[in-house]
Amino acid sequence: ANTAGVTDVAFNLNHRHRMAQFAGRASVELHSHVFFRSKSLEEEAYVMRLRKNGIVVLVPKYGLEAPVFLKGGVQTFTLSEDGMVLASSEGSKFSVLDKVRVRISVEEKGNHRTALKLELASLADSVSSPASSQTSQVKSKSRPREETVDESPASKTKKKAKKT
């Protein structure tokens, strides 16, 4: 058997596969940036991982998994020894698979670059008004779900027609 030939073919296949993966990831990132460019949406997300400076969340509606950096300001965040609970000095706690609300937007950076930005909606509210409780806002399940996609007048008319 021609070992050198098989090695070359395997190397070429692996290289093409790796480049296809990069292209697919870049395409998803581009389309996410285009979709969220002129919007700032608030969605439900699940905590997937905990870090010292933030959490990694999964937004199932859009298939996004991204970090949310926690800027404490006055608060400090402490990761438990087993890495399963992230607690703030204000008393709020995050653990794996907790449901949270995040605000998704596109942040403009220098040189015409953009980055997808996720931030905790409940944390942003509690930082702006210190009297409100962050824990109750994060854990609240009675919060009404907000519509995130603008509907065209034609689709609204179709929905009304179906109801009657």
Buried (B, 14 or more C-beta within 10 A) or exposed (E): EEEEEEEEEEEEEEEEEEEEEEEEEEEEEEEBBEBBEEEEBBBBBBBBBBBEEBBBBBBEEBEBBBBBEBEEEEBEBEBEEEEEBBBBEBEBBBEBEBEBBBBBBBEEEEEEEBEBBBBBBBBBBBBEEEEEBBBEBBBEEEEEEEEEEEEEEEEEEEEEEEEE
